[in-house]
Amino acid sequence: MTDLTTAKGVYVIAPTAFHDDGRVDEASNDRLTDFFVESGATGITVLGQMGEAPKLDMEESVSIASRMIRRAGIPIVVGVSAPGFAAMKSLTAAVMDAGAAGVMIAPPNTLRTDDQIVAYYAQAAEAIGADVPFVIQDYPLSFSVVMTPGVIRRIVQANPSCVMLKHEDWPGLEKISALRGFQKDGSMKPISILCGNGGLFLDFECERGADGAMTGYAFPDMLVDVVRMHAEGQRDAAHDLFDAHLPLVRYEQQQGVGLAVRKYVLKRRGILASEAQRRPGAGLTPTARAEVDYLLSRVARFDRRADLGAVKAA
């Protein structure tokens, strides 16, 4: 069993590949899995928001996660967030039986008080089973649930099976420092902190004490390099590489079209056969594609991995 409390590096958030008609594209999902492993990812997270999990039925969810677990050979965390605990429990049982390292749980947007948030995670942990390692997804920009460092500490301390925080608060650097302070003074047990937000603040998140990233980007190999360079003490080199990609990272972070950008670039990198999203989903206009292509050409001046050649005519 993987000990997720010590997880480091990059757990790539996997998009779900679809054919143009909306069917799951198993061959492209296999290529994604292989690509993430070859890029140096230490883990993969599947069925998250950027994996279009709400658009999948239970059978598809279990099939996609199980296939990735069998193929990857590295720890897989599975998003199991659901409106009710019955669905969460069923999906958790299926993916843990398939060999998942743990599950990720986001709070429903109905939670408002600290006590409600703490109680929800206690109930979720009970529902999925006290032996199942779980990750807190702290993403107030999307879920409208604000978790203070103190609330996160309460959840961690009250639930032995809480092993990791997916940190996506914004601004959130001080939160990382506060949580590591709790760990240092002994008031919170050690957990892994991996950061999201498309890697937008990864350069300084690592310096504040994050263990790495749990996010997606069309160049996960860049995220891996930045985390590695930071761990090796190559501060300037890490920032130089990150800064070269930052305009594209920022463009991909746009609400509503970010996944379309990521899938477009992954298609251009030869990983996905189609950039399709399952409906409803917004695609890119020709103007947006041209802007992404321009950004790729600029990144390629520093990082040859972004030199994808001329765009083929449609």
PEDA-V712842 format. One record per backbone hydrogen bond with DSSP energy under -0.5 kcal/mol. CO is the residue of the C=O (numbers start at 0). NH is the residue of the N-H. E is the energy in kcal/mol with one decimal. If there is no record, write none. Layout:
CO/NH/E, CO/NH/E
This chain:
1/3/-1.1, 2/5/-1.4, 3/6/-1.4, 8/212/-2.1, 9/11/-0.8, 9/41/-1.8, 9/42/-1.5, 11/13/-0.6, 11/44/-3.1, 12/14/-0.5, 14/16/-0.5, 16/24/-2.5, 18/21/-2.1, 22/18/-3.3, 23/25/-1.0, 24/28/-2.1, 25/29/-2.2, 26/30/-2.0, 27/31/-2.5, 28/32/-2.2, 29/33/-2.4, 30/34/-2.8, 31/35/-2.6, 32/36/-2.0, 33/37/-2.8, 34/38/-1.8, 35/40/-2.1, 36/39/-1.4, 41/74/-0.7, 42/11/-1.9, 43/45/-0.5, 43/76/-2.6, 44/13/-3.0, 45/78/-2.9, 47/50/-1.0, 47/52/-1.6, 48/51/-1.7, 51/54/-1.9, 52/55/-2.0, 56/60/-2.6, 57/61/-2.5, 58/62/-2.2, 59/63/-2.8, 60/64/-2.3, 61/65/-2.6, 62/66/-2.3, 63/67/-1.9, 64/68/-2.4, 65/69/-2.3, 66/70/-1.6, 67/71/-2.8, 68/72/-0.8, 74/43/-2.1, 75/100/-2.6, 75/101/-1.0, 76/45/-2.5, 77/103/-2.3, 83/87/-1.4, 84/88/-2.8, 85/89/-2.2, 86/90/-2.4, 87/91/-2.4, 88/92/-2.5, 89/93/-2.0, 90/94/-2.5, 91/95/-2.5, 92/96/-1.9, 93/97/-1.2, 94/98/-0.5, 94/99/-2.4, 95/98/-1.0, 101/77/-2.0, 102/134/-2.4, 103/79/-2.4, 103/80/-0.5, 104/136/-2.1, 107/110/-1.6, 112/116/-2.0, 113/117/-2.5, 114/118/-2.5, 115/119/-2.2, 116/120/-1.9, 117/121/-1.7, 118/122/-2.3, 119/123/-2.7, 120/124/-2.4, 121/125/-1.8, 122/126/-2.3, 123/127/-2.4, 124/128/-1.4, 128/131/-2.0, 130/132/-0.6, 132/102/-2.2, 133/162/-2.3, 133/163/-1.0, 134/104/-2.8, 135/137/-0.8, 135/165/-3.6, 136/106/-0.7, 136/138/-0.9, 137/167/-2.2, 138/141/-1.4, 138/142/-2.8, 139/143/-1.8, 143/145/-0.5, 144/146/-0.6, 145/147/-0.6, 147/151/-2.3, 148/152/-2.4, 149/153/-2.0, 150/154/-2.2, 151/155/-2.6, 152/156/-2.7, 153/157/-1.9, 154/158/-1.2, 158/161/-2.3, 160/133/-2.9, 160/162/-0.7, 162/191/-1.9, 163/135/-2.4, 164/166/-1.0, 164/193/-2.2, 165/137/-2.6, 165/167/-0.6, 166/195/-2.5, 171/175/-1.7, 172/176/-1.9, 173/177/-2.4, 174/178/-2.5, 175/179/-2.4, 176/180/-1.8, 177/181/-2.1, 178/182/-2.0, 179/183/-2.3, 180/184/-2.3, 181/185/-0.6, 181/186/-1.6, 181/187/-1.2, 182/185/-0.7, 191/164/-2.6, 191/193/-0.5, 192/210/-2.9, 192/211/-0.7, 193/166/-2.6, 194/213/-2.8, 195/198/-1.7, 196/199/-1.9, 198/201/-1.5, 200/203/-0.7, 200/204/-2.2, 201/205/-2.0, 202/206/-0.7, 203/207/-1.5, 204/209/-2.3, 205/208/-1.1, 210/8/-2.1, 211/194/-2.0, 212/10/-2.9, 214/12/-1.8, 216/219/-0.6, 218/221/-1.2, 218/222/-1.2, 219/223/-2.4, 220/224/-1.8, 221/225/-2.5, 222/226/-2.4, 223/227/-2.4, 224/228/-3.0, 225/229/-2.3, 226/230/-2.2, 227/231/-1.8, 228/233/-2.9, 229/232/-1.6, 232/234/-1.5, 233/237/-2.4, 234/238/-2.4, 235/239/-2.6, 236/240/-2.2, 237/241/-2.3, 238/242/-3.0, 239/243/-1.7, 240/244/-1.3, 241/245/-1.3, 242/246/-0.5, 244/247/-0.9, 244/248/-2.5, 245/249/-3.0, 246/250/-2.0, 247/251/-2.5, 248/252/-1.0, 249/252/-0.6, 250/253/-1.2, 253/256/-0.7, 253/257/-1.7, 256/260/-2.2, 257/261/-2.3, 258/262/-2.7, 259/263/-2.1, 260/264/-2.3, 261/265/-2.5, 262/266/-2.1, 263/267/-2.1, 264/268/-2.0, 265/270/-2.5, 265/271/-1.0, 266/269/-1.6, 275/17/-0.5, 284/288/-2.4, 285/289/-2.1, 286/290/-1.9, 287/291/-2.4, 288/292/-2.7, 289/293/-2.0, 290/294/-2.3, 291/295/-2.6, 292/296/-2.0, 293/297/-1.6, 294/298/-2.6, 295/299/-2.4, 297/300/-1.0, 298/301/-2.0, 298/302/-2.8, 301/303/-0.5, 302/305/-2.0, 303/306/-1.8, 305/307/-1.5
